[in-house]
Amino acid sequence: MDDRPGIPRIAHLLADPARATMLWALVDGTLRPAGELAYAANISAQSASAHLAKLVEGGFLSSEAQGRHRYFRIASPEVADAMESFASLSAAVRPRSPRSVLPSRSVPVQFLTARTCYDHLAGETAVKILEAMLKARWLAADGRDYAVTRLGEKRLAALEVDLAAARESRRTFARACVDLTQRRPHLGGALGAALLDLYVSKLWIQRARRSRVVSITPKGREAFRGFFGA
């Protein structure tokens, strides 16, 4: 039995710029039509259809039909985490002798401050929240993962976080996800997703319909300072 990871297969699927662009357009967790993804990748509808079929077959995307149109989304949190990690790696690993030097684009402050990474919060705010939870001993590091302490159980329960549901999830409970812009981890996994749901339900943050950037409300700023010192 060959137990080697399928890295060559994954690398082959991601090597095409159009496929990589369409995957990155979906990393916010939204469901989008094939036509919109074709436009994002600057390719024809026919080419997009072929690329999307390969991504679905490869396990990167899932699709569903709505009327005459077919819509696509990231197939799993693991795929979204991998795309964010690849993006972080691409910024850290530069060719030694680039053929040309392209002018760098300025990154909007809002993107650096708070955005979504698939189904959990990312950006400076998310990094500071994780650091505060570790410092206050709500969480304890266990390699790449985190365990909730007894104190953390009480504090998170007071925030109305459904820890039982997060633990019953088939995915990793709480994992370090290296932030694309901060180069430090924010909280991913089922617990990270539960916290993002909490922030939205309590109106601490507001999500944009077609953007990963989220807005922190005045109520949210006060709550993040009060609970996390962030």
PyMOL commands that set and color helices and strands:
alter all, ss='L'
color gray80, all
select helices_A, chain A and resi 7-15+17-25+34-41+45-57+77-92+109-113+124-135+150-158+163-168+189-201+218-228
alter helices_A, ss='H'
color red, helices_A
select strands_A, chain A and resi 32-33+61-66+69-74+115-117+120-122+139-142+145-148+175-178+185-188+205-207+214-216
alter strands_A, ss='S'
color yellow, strands_A
deselect
rebuild
show_as cartoon
